[in-house]
Amino acid sequence: GAGVSQTPSNKVTEKGKYVELRCDPISGHTALYWYRQSLGQGPEFLIYFQGTGAADDSGLPNDRFFAVRPEGSVSTLKIQRTERGDSAVYLCASSLKGVTDTQYFGPGTRLTVL
Amino acid sequence: KQEVTQIPAALSVPEGENLVLNCSFTDSAIYNLQWFRQDPGKGLTSLLLIQSSQREQTSGRLNASLDKSSGRSTLYIAASQPGDSATYLCAVRWDSNYQLIWGAGTKLIIKP
């Protein structure tokens, strides 16, 4: 079956602009996660959805970052007033039920803020 | 503070060798530990998941062990192949946290 997909694969934007990153999880997976990965580092947790609600958003760095999952499937990560420090690979993962299950990752979106 | 450390950051070995990758973590009260593989442009793939009550897990040529008391896990790769070249990451979930806390990874290169 189809895995986790993310669009776009690459996004280049200018400082101060608004961006949206999309994640399509595996069908039927109720849990969805967003991570951010900088070069040479492991992923950094951003937010975890259980169904439509954010069960844990403690990893969001500031109020410029926001994520939604209105119908419990597709999720969008939104970044306002982008800064150069936001440049990273943004990874999405999903799991069948929750945090104790294996997470399946998408290929990521590489965001570059000029 | 709960942290995960992987040393070395990079490792290069000839094809056919058996090798061990290391992961250390603070705070032994973990829920589970996972090993992932990351290939450029292809995201992360879960290799092995070890629950807190387990000592090891095996999948094919891979064997992961867990020693909570010493705060260590190792990933053993037998008879390495060039296709094993990738970055290997260790991630830990502690009881009190939803989050996976990740190491920075070990970049493995298997030379033909």
Backbone of each chain as ProteinMPNN parsed JSONL, in Angstrom:
{"seq_chain_A": "GAGVSQTPSNKVTEKGKYVELRCDPISGHTALYWYRQSLGQGPEFLIYFQGTGAADDSGLPNDRFFAVRPEGSVSTLKIQRTERGDSAVYLCASSLKGVTDTQYFGPGTRLTVL", "coords_chain_A": {"N_chain_A": [[0.826, -1.198, 0.0], [0.252, 2.39, -0.191], [2.716, 4.57, 1.123], [3.676, 7.056, 3.567], [3.271, 10.268, 2.331], [4.723, 13.369, 1.299], [4.375, 16.753, 0.46], [5.477, 19.981, -0.774], [8.428, 18.35, -2.202], [10.64, 19.879, -2.123], [11.097, 23.209, -1.013], [11.623, 26.518, -1.605], [11.907, 29.641, -0.195], [11.459, 33.136, 0.601], [12.771, 35.085, 3.243], [10.496, 35.969, 5.746], [8.203, 35.243, 4.397], [5.178, 33.219, 4.08], [4.639, 29.726, 4.541], [3.329, 26.511, 3.618], [3.312, 23.144, 4.442], [2.64, 19.878, 3.425], [1.262, 16.764, 4.541], [0.475, 13.449, 3.83], [-0.778, 10.833, 5.48], [-0.399, 7.259, 6.085], [-3.181, 5.407, 5.069], [-5.781, 5.021, 7.39], [-4.212, 5.265, 9.617], [-4.177, 6.644, 12.787], [-2.55, 8.258, 14.266], [-0.319, 10.982, 13.92], [2.73, 12.621, 13.204], [4.932, 15.401, 13.34], [8.233, 16.329, 12.548], [11.381, 18.068, 12.726], [14.404, 18.287, 11.013], [17.713, 19.136, 11.162], [20.788, 19.585, 9.362], [23.023, 16.95, 9.892], [21.99, 16.294, 12.324], [19.732, 14.544, 14.571], [16.167, 13.923, 14.12], [13.904, 16.425, 15.361], [11.305, 16.622, 17.561], [8.147, 18.045, 16.801], [5.198, 18.186, 16.796], [2.35, 16.204, 17.712], [-0.403, 14.459, 16.533], [-3.464, 12.996, 17.466], [-5.895, 11.555, 15.872], [-7.99, 14.176, 15.015], [-7.09, 16.064, 16.747], [-4.459, 17.923, 18.392], [-2.359, 16.184, 20.31], [-0.011, 16.611, 21.591], [1.807, 19.392, 21.494], [4.178, 20.386, 22.251], [6.659, 20.64, 21.112], [6.703, 22.6, 19.186], [8.437, 25.409, 18.09], [7.834, 28.157, 18.384], [5.229, 30.707, 18.202], [4.996, 31.11, 15.503], [4.778, 28.802, 14.199], [2.399, 26.398, 13.236], [0.055, 23.744, 13.149], [-2.366, 21.689, 11.497], [-5.011, 19.262, 11.341], [-7.599, 18.649, 10.078], [-9.537, 16.686, 9.31], [-8.648, 14.396, 10.332], [-6.881, 12.993, 8.776], [-5.05, 13.996, 6.362], [-2.462, 16.332, 7.047], [-1.383, 19.672, 7.657], [1.453, 21.635, 7.977], [2.133, 24.809, 9.063], [3.989, 27.712, 8.55], [4.625, 30.875, 9.594], [5.931, 34.084, 8.648], [8.615, 33.383, 7.863], [11.951, 32.5, 8.85], [15.544, 32.512, 8.395], [16.654, 30.583, 9.999], [14.718, 28.651, 10.051], [15.169, 26.92, 8.067], [15.422, 23.614, 7.082], [14.925, 20.029, 7.009], [11.682, 18.926, 6.943], [9.956, 16.473, 8.48], [7.384, 14.04, 8.281], [5.462, 11.641, 10.017], [3.504, 8.655, 10.481], [1.481, 6.56, 12.57], [-0.229, 3.52, 13.485], [-2.067, 3.504, 15.743], [-1.09, 4.891, 18.044], [1.402, 6.342, 20.215], [2.871, 4.137, 20.957], [3.235, 2.557, 18.819], [4.957, 1.466, 15.813], [6.478, 4.013, 13.914], [5.971, 5.331, 10.698], [7.724, 6.89, 8.205], [7.583, 9.758, 6.046], [9.229, 11.025, 3.028], [10.075, 13.57, 3.518], [10.153, 17.21, 3.498], [12.24, 19.517, 2.117], [13.013, 22.559, 3.322], [14.069, 25.713, 2.412], [15.052, 28.809, 3.446], [15.647, 31.881, 2.197]], "CA_chain_A": [[0.0, 0.0, 0.0], [0.985, 3.631, -0.247], [3.318, 5.01, 2.366], [3.461, 8.456, 3.91], [3.773, 11.163, 1.301], [4.85, 14.767, 1.696], [4.541, 17.707, -0.636], [6.387, 19.611, -1.849], [9.661, 17.712, -1.751], [11.548, 20.995, -1.865], [10.447, 24.514, -0.995], [12.53, 27.644, -1.388], [11.111, 30.839, 0.043], [12.218, 34.28, 1.095], [12.568, 35.459, 4.637], [9.281, 36.736, 5.985], [7.066, 34.667, 3.698], [4.379, 32.164, 4.709], [4.702, 28.461, 3.81], [2.538, 25.373, 4.072], [3.868, 21.844, 4.101], [1.536, 18.918, 3.511], [1.574, 15.366, 4.836], [-0.574, 12.454, 3.67], [-0.331, 9.647, 6.22], [-0.905, 5.964, 5.631], [-4.617, 5.314, 5.285], [-6.169, 4.289, 8.587], [-3.358, 5.615, 10.772], [-4.807, 7.723, 13.537], [-1.525, 9.114, 14.861], [0.525, 11.679, 12.942], [3.802, 13.355, 13.876], [5.819, 16.27, 12.573], [9.572, 16.518, 13.075], [12.268, 18.928, 11.953], [15.759, 17.744, 11.066], [18.782, 19.969, 10.624], [21.896, 18.813, 8.822], [23.902, 16.328, 10.868], [21.288, 16.098, 13.594], [18.556, 13.701, 14.534], [14.907, 14.671, 14.064], [13.441, 17.135, 16.553], [9.842, 16.539, 17.62], [7.386, 19.298, 16.758], [3.813, 18.07, 17.218], [1.751, 14.881, 17.562], [-1.857, 14.45, 16.431], [-4.237, 11.773, 17.622], [-7.105, 11.949, 15.177], [-8.007, 15.571, 14.578], [-6.57, 16.959, 17.774], [-3.047, 17.91, 18.744], [-2.194, 15.598, 21.638], [1.213, 17.147, 22.188], [2.43, 20.378, 20.606], [5.232, 21.005, 23.051], [7.875, 20.83, 20.338], [6.638, 23.755, 18.291], [9.418, 26.344, 18.66], [7.233, 29.45, 18.726], [3.878, 30.839, 17.658], [4.986, 31.205, 14.034], [4.525, 27.453, 13.719], [1.068, 25.908, 13.548], [-0.288, 22.591, 12.333], [-3.764, 21.281, 11.568], [-5.371, 17.957, 10.767], [-9.037, 18.881, 10.273], [-10.38, 15.519, 9.114], [-7.996, 13.235, 10.912], [-5.993, 12.292, 7.839], [-4.02, 14.915, 5.881], [-2.061, 17.39, 7.966], [-0.618, 20.771, 7.091], [2.294, 22.411, 8.889], [2.133, 26.179, 8.56], [5.03, 28.545, 9.157], [4.449, 32.29, 9.258], [7.087, 34.99, 8.775], [9.756, 32.474, 7.911], [13.292, 33.007, 9.155], [16.587, 31.651, 7.834], [16.84, 29.472, 10.925], [13.695, 27.629, 9.849], [15.643, 26.022, 7.014], [15.628, 22.263, 7.587], [14.028, 19.036, 6.408], [10.524, 18.696, 7.798], [9.543, 15.076, 8.33], [6.09, 13.634, 8.808], [5.347, 10.202, 10.258], [2.221, 8.227, 11.015], [1.444, 5.227, 13.177], [-1.584, 2.981, 13.421], [-2.949, 3.937, 16.819], [-0.544, 5.901, 18.937], [2.828, 6.521, 20.417], [3.585, 2.885, 21.194], [3.35, 1.836, 17.546], [6.026, 1.858, 14.896], [6.199, 5.173, 13.077], [6.375, 5.236, 9.299], [8.102, 8.249, 7.837], [7.617, 10.231, 4.677], [10.551, 11.4, 2.545], [10.437, 14.89, 4.007], [10.171, 18.423, 2.677], [13.41, 20.35, 2.41], [12.667, 23.973, 3.296], [15.197, 26.646, 2.409], [14.628, 30.203, 3.586], [16.756, 32.726, 1.733]], "C_chain_A": [[0.86, 1.247, 0.0], [1.533, 3.973, 1.124], [2.935, 6.44, 2.664], [4.04, 9.32, 2.793], [3.77, 12.602, 1.815], [5.045, 15.629, 0.458], [4.662, 19.127, -0.098], [7.621, 18.879, -1.317], [10.711, 18.763, -1.414], [10.762, 22.298, -1.908], [11.503, 25.563, -0.69], [11.668, 28.892, -1.242], [12.015, 31.949, 0.553], [11.846, 34.561, 2.541], [11.32, 36.317, 4.767], [8.044, 36.166, 5.322], [6.378, 33.583, 4.531], [4.489, 30.893, 3.867], [3.789, 27.428, 4.446], [3.175, 24.1, 3.56], [2.801, 20.789, 4.371], [2.039, 17.513, 3.771], [0.334, 14.517, 4.636], [-0.144, 11.171, 4.371], [-0.827, 8.368, 5.561], [-2.384, 5.87, 6.005], [-4.933, 4.472, 6.526], [-5.327, 4.575, 9.803], [-3.967, 6.817, 11.483], [-3.785, 8.707, 14.109], [-0.635, 9.702, 13.77], [1.493, 12.582, 13.686], [4.518, 14.253, 12.87], [7.144, 16.403, 13.318], [10.314, 17.508, 12.177], [13.683, 18.38, 12.123], [16.732, 18.695, 10.394], [19.939, 19.071, 10.213], [22.782, 18.265, 9.933], [23.283, 16.078, 12.228], [20.176, 15.074, 13.441], [17.296, 14.55, 14.441], [14.554, 15.28, 15.42], [11.915, 17.143, 16.518], [9.207, 17.921, 17.588], [5.994, 19.118, 17.369], [3.307, 16.671, 16.899], [0.237, 15.033, 17.57], [-2.381, 13.051, 16.727], [-5.613, 12.097, 17.052], [-6.996, 13.395, 14.717], [-7.333, 16.522, 15.549], [-5.089, 16.809, 18.027], [-2.898, 17.398, 20.172], [-0.97, 16.153, 22.357], [1.839, 18.109, 21.189], [3.61, 21.061, 21.278], [6.517, 21.261, 22.287], [7.844, 21.992, 19.376], [7.496, 24.876, 18.86], [8.848, 27.697, 19.074], [5.896, 29.567, 18.008], [3.854, 31.093, 16.16], [4.646, 29.857, 13.405], [3.147, 26.988, 14.17], [0.781, 24.717, 12.644], [-1.74, 22.229, 12.539], [-3.923, 19.908, 10.938], [-6.897, 17.861, 10.858], [-9.922, 17.653, 10.136], [-9.721, 14.244, 9.607], [-7.154, 12.428, 9.947], [-4.864, 13.232, 7.432], [-3.727, 15.977, 6.943], [-1.256, 18.437, 7.213], [0.149, 21.465, 8.2], [2.449, 23.796, 8.279], [3.189, 26.987, 9.299], [4.84, 29.975, 8.659], [5.783, 33.033, 9.406], [8.379, 34.183, 8.88], [11.065, 33.202, 8.153], [14.321, 32.021, 8.6], [16.821, 30.427, 8.716], [15.787, 28.383, 10.819], [14.116, 26.625, 8.776], [16.019, 24.668, 7.607], [14.814, 21.312, 6.716], [12.904, 18.777, 7.404], [9.973, 17.313, 7.474], [8.17, 14.86, 8.957], [6.11, 12.119, 8.986], [3.929, 9.898, 10.707], [2.37, 6.856, 11.653], [-0.012, 4.813, 13.344], [-2.502, 3.566, 14.488], [-2.344, 5.057, 17.661], [0.933, 5.745, 19.152], [3.582, 5.214, 20.626], [3.801, 2.079, 19.916], [4.532, 2.326, 16.724], [5.587, 3.044, 14.044], [6.759, 4.951, 11.678], [6.552, 6.656, 8.778], [7.916, 8.515, 6.349], [9.026, 10.663, 4.3], [11.006, 12.778, 2.994], [10.265, 15.998, 2.984], [11.382, 19.24, 3.089], [13.021, 21.803, 2.239], [13.934, 24.81, 3.37], [14.643, 28.06, 2.444], [15.815, 31.098, 3.249], [16.785, 34.076, 2.435]], "O_chain_A": [[2.076, 1.163, 0.174], [0.905, 3.706, 2.149], [1.988, 6.976, 2.089], [5.176, 9.113, 2.367], [2.944, 12.994, 2.64], [5.781, 15.274, -0.463], [4.038, 19.463, 0.908], [7.824, 18.805, -0.105], [11.555, 18.565, -0.54], [9.87, 22.469, -2.739], [12.183, 25.509, 0.335], [10.802, 29.158, -2.074], [13.177, 31.725, 0.891], [10.727, 34.293, 2.979], [11.112, 37.261, 4.005], [6.931, 36.572, 5.657], [6.911, 33.102, 5.531], [4.442, 30.953, 2.639], [3.515, 27.464, 5.646], [3.532, 23.995, 2.386], [2.143, 20.806, 5.411], [3.101, 17.117, 3.29], [-0.726, 14.807, 5.19], [0.766, 10.489, 3.9], [-1.587, 8.409, 4.594], [-2.778, 6.213, 7.119], [-4.422, 3.365, 6.69], [-5.681, 4.173, 10.912], [-4.235, 7.855, 10.878], [-4.12, 9.855, 14.401], [-0.25, 9.015, 12.823], [1.13, 13.227, 14.669], [4.682, 13.899, 11.702], [7.181, 16.567, 14.537], [9.928, 17.75, 11.033], [14.106, 18.051, 13.231], [16.595, 19.018, 9.215], [20.046, 17.933, 10.669], [23.237, 19.007, 10.803], [23.973, 15.695, 13.173], [19.735, 14.775, 12.331], [17.345, 15.76, 14.658], [14.865, 14.725, 16.473], [11.311, 17.616, 15.556], [9.666, 18.846, 18.257], [5.64, 19.799, 18.331], [3.762, 16.031, 15.952], [-0.339, 15.643, 18.471], [-1.809, 12.053, 16.29], [-6.397, 12.82, 17.666], [-6.006, 13.781, 14.095], [-7.038, 17.665, 15.2], [-4.527, 15.722, 17.898], [-3.261, 18.085, 21.127], [-0.91, 16.159, 23.587], [2.345, 17.684, 20.151], [3.99, 22.175, 20.916], [7.375, 22.012, 22.75], [8.875, 22.337, 18.799], [7.302, 25.263, 20.013], [9.339, 28.312, 20.02], [5.477, 28.652, 17.298], [2.776, 31.275, 15.594], [4.276, 29.779, 12.233], [2.77, 27.157, 15.329], [1.221, 24.689, 11.494], [-2.291, 22.432, 13.621], [-3.108, 19.459, 10.133], [-7.42, 17.068, 11.64], [-10.965, 17.58, 10.785], [-10.192, 13.142, 9.325], [-6.754, 11.306, 10.257], [-3.824, 13.263, 8.09], [-4.625, 16.452, 7.638], [-0.544, 18.128, 6.258], [-0.417, 21.838, 9.227], [2.846, 23.936, 7.122], [3.269, 26.948, 10.527], [4.888, 30.244, 7.458], [6.642, 32.643, 10.197], [9.127, 34.292, 9.852], [11.264, 34.342, 7.731], [14.014, 30.852, 8.365], [17.151, 29.353, 8.214], [15.929, 27.316, 11.417], [13.471, 25.59, 8.609], [16.837, 24.589, 8.524], [14.105, 21.738, 5.804], [13.151, 18.448, 8.564], [9.578, 17.029, 6.343], [7.844, 15.415, 10.006], [6.712, 11.404, 8.185], [3.236, 10.762, 11.243], [3.273, 6.091, 11.314], [-0.912, 5.653, 13.344], [-3.585, 4.063, 14.179], [-3.009, 6.052, 17.954], [1.629, 5.098, 18.37], [4.805, 5.18, 20.488], [4.468, 1.045, 19.931], [5.034, 3.434, 16.91], [4.472, 3.075, 13.523], [7.871, 4.451, 11.505], [5.664, 7.501, 8.893], [8.07, 7.625, 5.513], [9.922, 10.671, 5.144], [12.182, 13.12, 2.87], [10.236, 15.761, 1.777], [11.534, 19.607, 4.254], [12.728, 22.238, 1.125], [14.761, 24.64, 4.267], [13.863, 28.457, 1.578], [16.845, 31.074, 3.923], [17.657, 34.899, 2.155]]}, "seq_chain_B": "KQEVTQIPAALSVPEGENLVLNCSFTDSAIYNLQWFRQDPGKGLTSLLLIQSSQREQTSGRLNASLDKSSGRSTLYIAASQPGDSATYLCAVRWDSNYQLIWGAGTKLIIKP", "coords_chain_B": {"N_chain_B": [[18.298, 16.004, 32.243], [16.889, 14.412, 29.433], [18.69, 12.654, 27.15], [20.095, 11.461, 24.055], [22.832, 9.809, 22.721], [25.053, 9.191, 20.069], [27.876, 7.522, 19.107], [30.521, 6.404, 16.967], [30.28, 9.467, 14.968], [30.61, 8.916, 12.338], [31.451, 6.094, 10.316], [33.534, 3.872, 8.595], [33.878, 0.897, 6.895], [35.28, -2.164, 5.523], [33.556, -4.199, 3.118], [31.753, -7.075, 4.215], [32.583, -7.238, 6.811], [31.709, -7.67, 10.292], [29.914, -5.437, 12.375], [29.454, -2.955, 14.966], [27.193, -0.601, 16.136], [26.776, 2.135, 18.316], [24.659, 3.36, 20.947], [23.843, 5.586, 23.443], [22.079, 6.555, 26.408], [20.624, 8.886, 28.668], [19.06, 8.497, 31.863], [17.576, 5.694, 32.825], [14.958, 4.797, 32.802], [13.343, 3.946, 30.501], [10.74, 3.695, 27.976], [10.618, 2.465, 25.419], [12.985, 1.636, 22.804], [14.23, 2.503, 19.643], [15.738, 1.596, 16.545], [16.639, 3.211, 13.598], [16.966, 3.549, 10.065], [18.343, 5.838, 7.776], [18.151, 6.937, 4.555], [19.443, 9.036, 2.005], [17.111, 11.397, 0.868], [15.001, 9.643, 1.153], [13.698, 9.432, 3.537], [13.038, 8.014, 6.819], [13.458, 4.682, 8.0], [12.078, 2.293, 10.081], [13.944, -0.057, 11.846], [14.35, -1.842, 14.06], [12.567, -2.412, 17.062], [12.768, -2.171, 20.474], [11.279, -3.144, 23.383], [10.973, -1.956, 26.765], [11.103, -4.107, 28.499], [12.494, -6.008, 27.178], [15.564, -7.613, 26.058], [16.862, -7.905, 23.661], [16.46, -7.676, 20.076], [15.96, -9.173, 16.913], [16.478, -9.04, 13.399], [16.877, -10.493, 10.492], [20.08, -9.859, 9.342], [20.531, -8.1, 11.332], [20.904, -7.19, 14.737], [19.706, -5.942, 17.688], [20.541, -4.817, 20.874], [19.709, -4.206, 24.317], [20.628, -2.562, 27.226], [19.488, -1.441, 29.954], [20.371, -0.679, 32.475], [22.951, 0.233, 32.166], [22.497, 2.197, 30.395], [22.63, 1.826, 27.59], [22.481, 0.868, 24.136], [23.098, -1.392, 21.484], [23.592, -1.813, 17.999], [24.038, -4.461, 16.026], [25.508, -5.43, 13.066], [25.725, -7.961, 10.849], [28.027, -9.44, 8.561], [28.486, -7.23, 6.659], [27.24, -5.241, 3.917], [27.579, -3.318, 0.847], [25.096, -2.126, 0.379], [24.179, -1.602, 2.906], [25.063, 0.832, 3.574], [24.321, 3.864, 4.995], [22.703, 6.29, 7.146], [22.418, 5.599, 10.53], [20.089, 5.809, 13.046], [19.289, 6.179, 16.453], [16.553, 6.109, 18.651], [14.766, 7.109, 21.507], [12.048, 6.487, 23.677], [10.802, 7.799, 26.579], [9.042, 6.981, 29.595], [7.5, 9.107, 30.54], [6.911, 10.694, 28.445], [5.545, 11.603, 25.308], [7.166, 11.95, 23.179], [9.672, 10.919, 20.818], [13.062, 10.871, 21.489], [15.946, 11.709, 19.836], [19.102, 10.407, 18.731], [22.016, 11.826, 17.079], [22.862, 10.258, 15.055], [24.776, 7.732, 13.254], [26.833, 7.781, 10.55], [27.227, 5.386, 8.217], [29.499, 3.804, 6.12], [30.009, 1.336, 3.805], [32.576, -0.18, 2.291], [33.113, -1.47, -0.938]], "CA_chain_B": [[17.761, 16.139, 30.899], [16.93, 13.153, 28.706], [19.477, 12.815, 25.926], [20.546, 10.267, 23.354], [24.117, 10.088, 22.099], [25.578, 8.131, 19.214], [29.292, 7.673, 18.779], [31.026, 7.626, 16.343], [29.391, 10.146, 14.036], [30.776, 8.28, 11.034], [32.201, 4.846, 10.375], [33.756, 3.292, 7.282], [34.455, -0.441, 7.051], [35.223, -2.962, 4.294], [32.444, -5.125, 2.953], [31.905, -8.395, 4.806], [32.878, -7.17, 8.246], [30.653, -7.482, 11.284], [30.17, -4.168, 13.036], [28.564, -2.572, 16.054], [26.903, 0.818, 16.312], [26.465, 2.382, 19.721], [23.7, 4.38, 21.351], [23.764, 5.712, 24.899], [20.983, 7.437, 26.805], [20.522, 9.235, 30.078], [17.81, 8.07, 32.491], [17.338, 4.308, 32.419], [13.519, 4.465, 32.852], [12.797, 4.14, 29.162], [9.572, 2.901, 27.572], [11.186, 1.625, 24.376], [14.085, 2.204, 22.021], [14.143, 2.074, 18.244], [16.8, 1.888, 15.601], [16.138, 3.596, 12.285], [17.923, 3.779, 8.99], [17.971, 6.982, 6.956], [18.809, 7.047, 3.26], [19.222, 10.382, 1.471], [15.923, 11.607, 0.044], [14.016, 8.573, 1.302], [13.117, 9.403, 4.866], [13.531, 7.079, 7.824], [12.832, 3.374, 8.057], [12.275, 1.63, 11.365], [14.618, -1.351, 11.723], [14.08, -2.703, 15.212], [11.965, -1.763, 18.222], [12.986, -2.967, 21.683], [10.511, -2.677, 24.52], [11.753, -1.835, 27.991], [11.231, -5.413, 29.152], [13.266, -6.911, 26.314], [17.016, -7.447, 26.059], [17.334, -7.81, 22.295], [15.571, -7.968, 18.962], [16.725, -9.572, 15.732], [15.809, -9.046, 12.104], [17.869, -10.816, 9.467], [21.48, -9.67, 9.749], [20.58, -7.062, 12.357], [20.556, -7.546, 16.11], [19.797, -4.802, 18.592], [20.503, -5.188, 22.284], [19.37, -3.118, 25.23], [21.064, -2.685, 28.608], [18.972, -0.219, 30.575], [21.14, -0.292, 33.665], [24.127, 1.001, 31.738], [22.062, 3.242, 29.477], [23.237, 1.587, 26.293], [21.973, -0.077, 23.155], [23.985, -1.59, 20.351], [23.053, -2.411, 16.783], [25.042, -5.335, 15.434], [25.237, -5.751, 11.658], [26.578, -9.076, 10.44], [28.38, -9.592, 7.142], [28.041, -5.967, 6.066], [27.172, -5.127, 2.459], [27.517, -1.91, 0.424], [23.723, -1.633, 0.524], [23.943, -1.197, 4.286], [25.528, 2.217, 3.726], [23.218, 4.766, 5.348], [22.845, 6.818, 8.498], [21.635, 4.827, 11.488], [19.69, 6.639, 14.179], [18.7, 5.576, 17.64], [15.555, 7.004, 19.246], [14.274, 6.586, 22.785], [10.839, 7.064, 24.293], [10.741, 7.617, 28.021], [7.679, 6.783, 30.091], [6.76, 10.328, 30.815], [6.963, 11.547, 27.257], [5.099, 11.084, 24.025], [8.136, 12.204, 22.138], [10.909, 10.193, 20.608], [14.266, 11.691, 21.571], [16.812, 11.09, 18.843], [20.517, 10.687, 18.6], [22.382, 12.514, 15.841], [23.091, 9.246, 14.04], [26.098, 7.305, 12.795], [26.858, 7.586, 9.101], [27.976, 4.162, 7.936], [29.899, 3.562, 4.735], [30.566, 0.014, 3.587], [33.385, -0.113, 1.076], [33.126, -2.743, -1.682]], "C_chain_B": [[17.925, 14.824, 30.167], [17.608, 13.365, 27.359], [19.883, 11.467, 25.364], [21.812, 10.626, 22.581], [24.556, 8.895, 21.258], [27.015, 8.46, 18.832], [29.762, 6.369, 18.119], [29.979, 8.276, 15.437], [29.469, 9.519, 12.652], [31.689, 7.071, 11.19], [32.316, 4.28, 8.965], [34.472, 1.958, 7.45], [34.401, -1.18, 5.724], [34.026, -3.899, 4.311], [32.764, -6.471, 3.613], [32.175, -8.388, 6.298], [31.605, -7.127, 9.083], [30.951, -6.19, 12.03], [29.106, -3.87, 14.076], [28.425, -1.058, 16.091], [26.38, 1.025, 17.726], [25.475, 3.51, 19.926], [23.69, 4.412, 22.872], [22.696, 6.734, 25.262], [21.04, 7.693, 28.307], [19.193, 8.706, 30.605], [17.378, 6.693, 32.008], [15.855, 3.928, 32.361], [12.849, 4.67, 31.508], [11.556, 3.295, 28.952], [9.977, 1.936, 26.462], [12.289, 2.359, 23.641], [13.982, 1.646, 20.608], [15.412, 2.429, 17.509], [16.176, 2.132, 14.235], [17.313, 3.685, 11.316], [17.43, 4.952, 8.17], [18.823, 7.004, 5.708], [18.502, 8.422, 2.683], [17.985, 10.444, 0.588], [14.836, 10.573, 0.221], [13.443, 8.487, 2.7], [13.733, 8.335, 5.748], [12.751, 5.782, 7.787], [13.124, 2.737, 9.403], [12.883, 0.244, 11.135], [14.212, -2.299, 12.837], [13.522, -1.848, 16.348], [12.16, -2.681, 19.415], [12.167, -2.356, 22.805], [11.386, -2.701, 25.765], [12.027, -3.185, 28.653], [12.093, -6.394, 28.371], [14.759, -6.617, 26.405], [17.559, -7.314, 24.64], [16.211, -8.103, 21.313], [16.444, -8.262, 17.751], [15.855, -9.489, 14.499], [16.876, -9.294, 11.048], [19.285, -10.695, 9.999], [21.644, -8.641, 10.871], [20.18, -7.623, 13.719], [20.75, -6.325, 16.984], [19.68, -5.302, 20.022], [20.223, -3.956, 23.134], [19.856, -3.465, 26.632], [20.659, -1.401, 29.327], [19.857, 0.256, 31.716], [22.366, 0.526, 33.31], [23.761, 2.101, 30.759], [22.62, 3.077, 28.079], [22.412, 0.632, 25.441], [23.0, -0.201, 22.042], [23.205, -2.196, 19.2], [24.193, -3.163, 16.119], [24.599, -5.66, 14.007], [26.233, -6.826, 11.24], [26.826, -9.041, 8.94], [27.943, -8.374, 6.331], [28.166, -5.96, 4.539], [27.14, -3.647, 2.068], [26.12, -1.303, 0.564], [23.355, -1.252, 1.949], [24.39, 0.243, 4.536], [24.337, 3.147, 3.901], [23.579, 5.411, 6.676], [21.895, 6.051, 9.41], [21.366, 5.678, 12.722], [19.023, 5.803, 15.256], [17.72, 6.585, 18.228], [14.944, 6.339, 20.466], [12.981, 7.283, 23.173], [10.88, 6.752, 25.776], [9.285, 7.578, 28.498], [6.875, 8.068, 30.142], [6.568, 11.207, 29.596], [6.285, 10.878, 26.075], [6.232, 11.047, 23.015], [9.205, 11.133, 22.046], [12.048, 11.206, 20.726], [15.343, 10.97, 20.764], [18.278, 11.391, 19.082], [20.785, 11.355, 17.263], [22.714, 11.54, 14.721], [24.548, 8.908, 13.818], [26.009, 7.057, 11.304], [27.794, 6.435, 8.788], [28.253, 4.045, 6.441], [30.551, 2.197, 4.664], [31.283, 0.029, 2.245], [33.418, -1.461, 0.371], [34.523, -3.349, -1.736]], "O_chain_B": [[18.973, 14.184, 30.26], [17.15, 14.157, 26.536], [20.001, 10.476, 26.084], [21.851, 11.632, 21.873], [24.446, 7.744, 21.68], [27.313, 9.533, 18.308], [29.445, 5.3, 18.64], [28.924, 7.698, 15.177], [28.511, 9.581, 11.882], [32.563, 7.024, 12.055], [31.331, 4.212, 8.23], [35.536, 1.887, 8.065], [33.564, -0.864, 4.879], [33.555, -4.329, 5.365], [33.902, -6.94, 3.572], [32.016, -9.405, 6.972], [30.57, -6.621, 8.649], [32.113, -5.878, 12.29], [28.018, -4.445, 14.072], [29.417, -0.329, 16.079], [25.64, 0.199, 18.26], [25.455, 4.487, 19.177], [23.544, 3.373, 23.516], [22.442, 7.671, 24.505], [21.445, 6.838, 29.095], [18.276, 8.491, 29.813], [16.869, 6.554, 30.896], [15.53, 2.831, 31.908], [11.913, 5.459, 31.379], [11.338, 2.306, 29.652], [9.714, 0.736, 26.547], [12.496, 3.556, 23.838], [13.684, 0.469, 20.409], [16.072, 3.425, 17.807], [15.315, 1.381, 13.776], [18.467, 3.869, 11.701], [16.235, 5.06, 7.893], [20.05, 7.08, 5.775], [17.392, 8.924, 2.862], [17.829, 9.64, -0.331], [13.834, 10.613, -0.494], [12.747, 7.519, 3.007], [14.812, 7.817, 5.46], [11.539, 5.776, 7.57], [14.279, 2.651, 9.819], [12.383, -0.531, 10.32], [13.781, -3.425, 12.583], [13.951, -0.715, 16.562], [11.761, -3.845, 19.374], [12.34, -1.184, 23.14], [12.41, -3.383, 25.807], [13.063, -3.374, 29.29], [12.388, -7.488, 28.852], [15.168, -5.518, 26.78], [18.595, -6.685, 24.43], [15.18, -8.683, 21.653], [17.517, -7.684, 17.582], [14.668, -9.813, 14.527], [17.68, -8.412, 10.747], [19.65, -11.342, 10.98], [22.76, -8.351, 11.302], [19.247, -8.418, 13.835], [21.833, -5.741, 17.018], [18.813, -6.118, 20.334], [20.47, -2.823, 22.723], [19.538, -4.529, 27.162], [21.386, -0.408, 29.314], [20.063, 1.457, 31.895], [22.773, 1.409, 34.065], [24.63, 2.863, 30.334], [23.035, 4.049, 27.448], [21.745, -0.273, 25.943], [23.685, 0.763, 21.7], [22.282, -2.986, 19.399], [25.189, -2.57, 15.704], [23.475, -6.104, 13.773], [27.444, -6.61, 11.278], [25.954, -8.664, 8.156], [27.122, -8.489, 5.422], [29.06, -6.579, 3.961], [26.722, -2.809, 2.867], [25.98, -0.111, 0.835], [22.313, -0.635, 2.171], [24.119, 0.803, 5.599], [23.451, 3.204, 3.047], [24.623, 5.119, 7.26], [20.717, 5.879, 9.096], [22.286, 6.196, 13.355], [18.294, 4.851, 14.979], [18.018, 7.777, 18.295], [14.643, 5.146, 20.45], [12.834, 8.496, 23.02], [10.98, 5.593, 26.18], [8.402, 8.111, 27.826], [5.689, 8.082, 29.813], [6.11, 12.343, 29.711], [6.454, 9.675, 25.876], [6.249, 10.212, 22.11], [9.594, 10.524, 23.043], [11.993, 12.279, 20.124], [15.616, 9.789, 20.976], [18.649, 12.462, 19.562], [19.898, 11.443, 16.414], [22.835, 11.943, 13.564], [25.441, 9.689, 14.148], [25.217, 6.235, 10.844], [28.993, 6.497, 9.057], [27.351, 4.173, 5.614], [31.523, 1.925, 5.368], [30.667, 0.226, 1.198], [33.713, -2.482, 0.993], [34.711, -4.415, -2.321]]}, "name": "protein", "num_of_chains": 2, "seq": "GAGVSQTPSNKVTEKGKYVELRCDPISGHTALYWYRQSLGQGPEFLIYFQGTGAADDSGLPNDRFFAVRPEGSVSTLKIQRTERGDSAVYLCASSLKGVTDTQYFGPGTRLTVLKQEVTQIPAALSVPEGENLVLNCSFTDSAIYNLQWFRQDPGKGLTSLLLIQSSQREQTSGRLNASLDKSSGRSTLYIAASQPGDSATYLCAVRWDSNYQLIWGAGTKLIIKP"}
